[in-house]
Amino acid sequence: MGAQQGRALLLKVESAPGVFTTVAGLRARAIQLSAAGADATHADSEGAWREILAGAGVKTASITGAGVFKDAASDAAIRAAFFDGATPVFQVVVPDFGVIEGPFHIAALEYAGTHDGAATFSLTLNSAGPLSFEAA
């Protein structure tokens, strides 16, 4: 993936089956993908090196972002999902890389603002089920 403008990364939420709506103008964002392996090391492991059991372990994704909501409807949708404990389907669109899609839990939602600026928010999404990836 070559150099990209940070604003090109989009966060979308499923508003109807198969229909995704951009949530916000994110000014800062990060995606973390993790795969914790299942340790299968035993007394006969060559050179006492750790062995990982193929196909086992836990995969997780975490997305953080901060910015300004696109509109009142986007703010309401995210706020409702947080208070309902819902796990809506989100898409994270990374130009020239691909799209990550799946259910996410809103682990944190914060609102802030200054007296002479726009109200801002930050959120943390944690994967809540299987994710798919479609390369660009």
N, C-alpha and C positions, 0 to 999 in steps of 0.2 A: 504494500500500500504506500503510495507516494504521499507527499505533503498534502494536507487537506485543511480547509478553513474549519475551525472548531464549530462554527454555527451550522455547518453542513450536517452534523449528526442530529438525527431527529428521534424524538420519543413520541410514540403513538399508542393510543389505547383503543381497544375494540369497542365501537359504539353500537354495532349491530353485527350479527354473525357474518364474518368475513369482511367487514367494513371497519377501517381504522382511521381515526381522527388525530391529527397532531395536537398534543396536549399543551405545549408551552414553548416559549422562546428561551431555551436553556443557554445560559451564558458560561456555565462551567459544567462539565460532565465527565464521568469516568465509567468504564466497564471493566469488571474483574471476573474472569473465568477461572475456576479452580477445579482440580480433580484430586481428591485425597485417595491415594491408593490403599489397598488392603495389604498389610505387611505379611508376607509368607516366608519370612526368614526362619531357618531352622538350624540345628546343630551341624548339618552337613552342607550348608550353603558355602559355595566356593569362596575361599579367602575371607569368610565371615562377612561378605558383602550382603547388603539388604536385598531381598527379592520382593517384587511386587506381583501380586496375583492378577493376571490379565483379566480384564472385564469386570473386576470387583472394585469396590470403593464407592465414594460419593462424589458426584459432580454438582457444583453450585455456580450460580452467577449472581453478581451484585452490581447494581447500577446506581450511581449517585448523580444528582444533577441539582443545579440551582439556577434560578432565573425569574422570569415574569410569566405568569399564566397568559395564554393566548387570548382567552376571553372568560367570562363568568361561567359559561357552561363547562369548560375544561376544569376550572377550579372546583366547581360543584361535583363533577364526576370523580375527581381524585379524592376530594374530601369525603364524599359518600362511601367510596371504596374503603378508605381508611377506617371510618367509624363503623362500618358494617363488618369489617374484618374480611372483606372479599378478596379474591385473588383474580382480578381481571387479566385478560390476555393483552399483553403489550407487544409492540414491535419496536426494536431499536434499529434504525436504519443508518448504516455507516457507508457513505458513498465510496465506490470503488473497492469495497470490501464485502459487504453483504448485509443481510437482514437476520437478526436474532428475534425469534418469536416464541412466546409461551406465557404461561401464567406466572404472575409475580405477586408477592405480598408486599404491601407498603409498610416497611419496617419503621420508617421515620418520616414525619412531615412537619416542617417548620416554616413559620411565616415571620417576616421581619420587614422593617421599613424605617426610613428616616423622614424627618419632617419636611424635607425639600426634595424627596425622591419617590420613586415608584415603590409600591409594596412588592416584596420579593418572596420567594419560597425556596426551600430546598427539600429534597426527598431522597430516600434510600429505598430501592426495590430489591428484594431477595427472591430468587427463583423459588417457585412453589409447585413444580412439576416438570415434566419433560420439556425441553426446549428444542426448537429446530433452527437450523442455520441454512440459509440459501445464499450462495456466493453471488456476488454482483457480476 
